[in-house]
Amino acid sequence: IDEPDATEGGDKAKAAKRSDPLGFDRVLDLPSTEDELEEIYPEGSGEIRAENFVPAWYLLEYHRNSSFEDLKIGLGHLREQVAKRKRGPIEFVKRNINTFLRCYDTLNAVNQMLLRSESKCEGGTMTDKMERLVQEASKTAENLFSDVLQRKEKAD
Protein backbone atom coordinates (compact mmCIF):
# COMPACT_ATOMS: atom_id res chain seq x y z
CA ILE A 1 0.00 0.00 0.00
CA ASP A 2 1.42 3.36 -0.97
CA GLU A 3 0.98 5.76 1.89
CA PRO A 4 2.08 9.29 1.12
CA ASP A 5 3.90 11.11 3.86
CA ALA A 6 1.66 13.64 5.58
CA THR A 7 4.42 16.21 5.31
CA GLU A 8 4.70 15.94 1.52
CA GLY A 9 1.64 18.03 0.78
CA GLY A 10 1.37 19.39 4.27
CA ASP A 11 -2.29 18.42 4.27
CA LYS A 12 -3.77 15.58 6.37
CA ALA A 13 -6.60 15.04 3.87
CA LYS A 14 -4.06 14.34 1.13
CA ALA A 15 -2.23 11.89 3.44
CA ALA A 16 -5.52 10.12 4.18
CA LYS A 17 -6.20 9.57 0.46
CA ARG A 18 -4.57 6.23 -0.34
CA SER A 19 -5.37 2.83 -1.78
CA ASP A 20 -7.57 0.94 0.60
CA PRO A 21 -7.53 -2.84 1.22
CA LEU A 22 -11.30 -2.81 1.48
CA GLY A 23 -11.45 -1.47 -2.06
CA PHE A 24 -12.99 1.91 -1.25
CA ASP A 25 -12.08 4.48 -3.85
CA ARG A 26 -12.55 7.62 -1.80
CA VAL A 27 -10.83 9.81 0.76
CA LEU A 28 -10.69 7.80 3.95
CA ASP A 29 -11.94 9.17 7.26
CA LEU A 30 -9.34 11.21 9.06
CA PRO A 31 -7.83 9.16 11.87
CA SER A 32 -8.60 9.38 15.58
CA THR A 33 -5.78 10.70 17.64
CA GLU A 34 -2.85 8.37 17.85
CA ASP A 35 -2.79 8.73 21.64
CA GLU A 36 -6.36 7.43 21.98
CA LEU A 37 -5.61 4.38 19.86
CA GLU A 38 -2.35 3.67 21.68
CA GLU A 39 -4.27 3.83 24.95
CA ILE A 40 -6.82 1.27 23.72
CA TYR A 41 -4.23 -0.98 21.99
CA PRO A 42 -0.88 -0.39 23.74
CA GLU A 43 0.92 -3.19 21.88
CA GLY A 44 -0.82 -2.70 18.53
CA SER A 45 -0.66 -0.75 15.32
CA GLY A 46 -3.07 0.25 12.58
CA GLU A 47 -0.34 -0.19 9.96
CA ILE A 48 -1.37 -3.16 7.81
CA ARG A 49 2.17 -4.39 7.21
CA ALA A 50 3.22 -4.12 10.85
CA GLU A 51 3.84 -7.31 12.78
CA ASN A 52 1.59 -6.06 15.60
CA PHE A 53 -1.29 -5.07 13.26
CA VAL A 54 -4.66 -4.76 15.01
CA PRO A 55 -7.62 -4.76 12.57
CA ALA A 56 -9.85 -2.89 15.03
CA TRP A 57 -7.27 -0.08 15.22
CA TYR A 58 -7.23 0.16 11.44
CA LEU A 59 -11.04 0.33 11.29
CA LEU A 60 -11.18 2.95 14.04
CA GLU A 61 -8.47 4.98 12.41
CA TYR A 62 -9.68 4.96 8.81
CA HIS A 63 -13.26 3.68 8.68
CA ARG A 64 -14.94 4.79 11.88
CA ASN A 65 -17.65 6.60 9.89
CA SER A 66 -18.20 3.81 7.34
CA SER A 67 -21.56 2.07 7.44
CA PHE A 68 -21.85 -1.62 8.24
CA GLU A 69 -22.97 -2.26 4.65
CA ASP A 70 -19.85 -0.52 3.33
CA LEU A 71 -17.70 -2.66 5.62
CA LYS A 72 -19.40 -5.83 4.37
CA ILE A 73 -18.71 -4.77 0.79
CA GLY A 74 -15.09 -4.08 1.78
CA LEU A 75 -14.83 -7.53 3.36
CA GLY A 76 -16.07 -9.07 0.11
CA HIS A 77 -13.42 -7.13 -1.81
CA LEU A 78 -10.73 -8.27 0.61
CA ARG A 79 -11.79 -11.93 0.26
CA GLU A 80 -11.70 -11.57 -3.52
CA GLN A 81 -8.13 -10.23 -3.37
CA VAL A 82 -7.04 -13.14 -1.15
CA ALA A 83 -8.62 -15.65 -3.55
CA LYS A 84 -6.75 -14.07 -6.49
CA ARG A 85 -3.45 -14.42 -4.62
CA LYS A 86 -4.13 -18.08 -3.91
CA ARG A 87 -4.94 -18.77 -7.56
CA GLY A 88 -1.80 -16.98 -8.78
CA PRO A 89 0.75 -19.82 -8.43
CA ILE A 90 -1.60 -22.43 -9.89
CA GLU A 91 -2.36 -20.26 -12.90
CA PHE A 92 1.36 -19.58 -13.36
CA VAL A 93 2.06 -23.32 -13.53
CA LYS A 94 -0.86 -23.86 -15.93
CA ARG A 95 0.40 -21.10 -18.24
CA ASN A 96 3.95 -22.49 -18.18
CA ILE A 97 3.34 -26.25 -18.08
CA ASN A 98 5.17 -26.79 -21.40
CA THR A 99 8.27 -25.04 -20.04
CA PHE A 100 8.20 -27.15 -16.87
CA LEU A 101 7.88 -30.34 -18.92
CA ARG A 102 10.78 -29.35 -21.20
CA CYS A 103 12.93 -28.64 -18.13
CA TYR A 104 12.01 -32.02 -16.68
CA ASP A 105 12.86 -33.76 -19.97
CA THR A 106 16.19 -31.92 -20.17
CA LEU A 107 17.12 -32.84 -16.60
CA ASN A 108 16.15 -36.43 -17.26
CA ALA A 109 18.31 -36.52 -20.42
CA VAL A 110 21.29 -35.01 -18.53
CA ASN A 111 20.84 -37.61 -15.79
CA GLN A 112 20.82 -40.44 -18.37
CA MET A 113 23.99 -39.09 -20.03
CA LEU A 114 25.68 -38.83 -16.64
CA LEU A 115 24.75 -42.41 -15.78
CA ARG A 116 26.10 -43.64 -19.16
CA SER A 117 29.35 -41.69 -18.65
CA GLU A 118 29.80 -43.10 -15.15
CA SER A 119 29.41 -46.65 -16.39
CA LYS A 120 32.24 -46.06 -18.89
CA CYS A 121 34.45 -44.34 -16.31
CA GLU A 122 37.47 -46.35 -15.14
CA GLY A 123 38.19 -46.49 -11.41
CA GLY A 124 34.67 -46.16 -10.05
CA THR A 125 31.98 -43.56 -10.47
CA MET A 126 32.66 -40.00 -11.52
CA THR A 127 31.98 -38.73 -8.03
CA ASP A 128 34.48 -41.22 -6.55
CA LYS A 129 37.08 -40.11 -9.07
CA MET A 130 36.35 -36.43 -8.35
CA GLU A 131 36.63 -37.05 -4.59
CA ARG A 132 40.05 -38.68 -5.03
CA LEU A 133 41.27 -35.73 -7.14
CA VAL A 134 40.09 -33.19 -4.57
CA GLN A 135 41.78 -35.12 -1.74
CA GLU A 136 45.02 -35.30 -3.73
CA ALA A 137 44.86 -31.55 -4.41
CA SER A 138 44.29 -30.89 -0.71
CA LYS A 139 47.31 -33.02 0.30
CA THR A 140 49.51 -31.33 -2.32
CA ALA A 141 48.47 -27.87 -1.12
CA GLU A 142 49.11 -28.89 2.48
CA ASN A 143 52.61 -30.13 1.60
CA LEU A 144 53.41 -26.98 -0.39
CA PHE A 145 52.28 -24.51 2.25
CA SER A 146 53.10 -26.37 5.48
CA ASP A 147 56.42 -24.52 5.89
CA VAL A 148 54.80 -21.15 5.26
CA LEU A 149 51.99 -21.89 7.69
CA GLN A 150 54.45 -23.02 10.38
CA ARG A 151 56.49 -19.81 10.00
CA LYS A 152 53.34 -17.71 10.20
CA GLU A 153 52.28 -19.56 13.36
CA LYS A 154 55.68 -18.91 14.95
CA ALA A 155 55.50 -15.23 13.97
CA ASP A 156 52.07 -14.85 15.54
Helices and strands as residue ranges (DSSP letters): H 6-9, H 12-16, H 34-40, H 55-62, H 68-95, H 97-120, H 126-155
